[in-house]
Amino acid sequence: MAQQLPSDPAALSSITAFQNLPADVLTWLSEHGELCRYADGETIVQAGEPASRMLAVVAGGMQYYRPDNGRNEPVFRVEAGRVTGVLPYSRLQISKGQGLAVGETILYLLPRTEFPALEQVSPELVQRLVGIMSDRARDEVRAQERDDKLRALGKLSAGLAHELNNPAAAIARAADTLGIMLKNKPVLLKNLLLACPPAEAVAALLSAGIPEAAAPLRSALARADCEDELADWLETQGCEDGYALAPSLLDAGHTAATLAPLVAPLPAPARPPALAWLEGHLAVVRLSRDIHEASQRISTLVGNVKAYSHMDRAGGREPLAVTAGLDSTLNIFDHALRQKNVQLTRAYAPDVPPVLAEAGQLNQVWTNLIDNAIDALPAAGGTLAVQTVKQPGGVCVSIIDNGSGISPEVLAHMFEPFYTTKPAGEGSGLGLDIARRIVQEHGGRLAAQSVPGRTEFSVWLPVAS
């Protein structure tokens, strides 16, 4: 438990912000504050308690932790001689995290109720403390911007991993099957040649081995009927494994009607090996096509990530089409949208001019707004609309969801830094503030309006001149 120590103005001179202050100011600080000793690991600041004191570390140190998904994550450490806690003109009302003593620690504590009197006693010290607060706020905002980007990446990474895993697994399965079938092809070819088929019949088989079009789409029941019909016909041609051959032949668009003319010139003993060779060849073609399509899907996902992050583009502002950034961001959120069965509508006006912007920063705005909209949507029946409209001198992007809405009380504080309605550890309260500042830095404005069942965030950006 903290132990209160006798007042000692000389001890305060070790605080960097207090150095070179007149002796009467140090005396006033000593009389209106207190020195306390904390044991190693003892709690100095508790998350959720009122932020009511300025803290200055005389000896030892303090490690600050912030809750994140049920765990306390280290954020920063305050060494001896530094000032932390509430400072003059700070709007912080509730401590967001927990501060623990590092080694035996001595702190100077000044209640925030003494700040008005401190302004009269030492305007110079107040100015120093305000400067410290400004530096701290700037550093924290930068750190939160990085954290928000990492948090967004973390939320998206699970969906991306799932999206990438599907085509990667399909490629692996197809490659394994393809390897087996390629080993069997020489045997199939040997069996066919042993039957001594006419050259014209072989030429017809070779042409049939390159399907011109995919099989028509059928319902599961209709396909099963077609497979049964084809398998029965294959068995009449002497194929003992008609049900094994039918699926690949059907996938290539073949039926008994298309295969009958191909095998008609062949003697009966040659028909089973000919049909087996044809099925094997068509299966190899289909597997190679599956591998190509799966690899294209992976390339598309990688392209979406590159477009989203613009990792292959130098920094700086340039004329950009807002729809490109919106599409790449929505593509990154594709898994999250499908998980909630969200009905997505993109309504892009055809005459929207480009805006002068830094692509990565704008994508951070779209990420924050779309992520919030998805969180607000119901588990089923959610709709998300993304619209772009040309306006005089600019472009307006609207992101609209049919969630429960935002109350007027919350809406009034939505863009204030550190304001959040999410549980501790789930939101920093800086996402919308960061989005608003990015938009303002681009010469635009961000606004929100909400009623139950419809929430709209609108971003206005000036056109590139």
GIZI-V918762 format. One line per field, one symbol per residue. burial: # if it has 9 or more other C-alpha atoms within 8 Angstrom, else .. A space follows every 10 residues. Layout:
burial = ???
This chain:
burial = ........#. .####.##.. ....###.## ..######## .######... ########## ########.. .......### ####.###.. ...##.#### ########## ##.##..##. .##.##.### ..#....... #..##..##. .#...#..## .###..##.# #..##.##.. ##..#..##. ##..#.#... ##.###..#. #...#..... ..#..##### #####.###. .##.###### ######..#. .##..#...# ########## ########.# #..##.##.. #..#####.# ........## #...##.### .######..# ###....##. .######### ########## ..##.###.. .######### ...####### ######.... #..###..#. ....#.#### ######.### .#.###.#.# ########## ###..
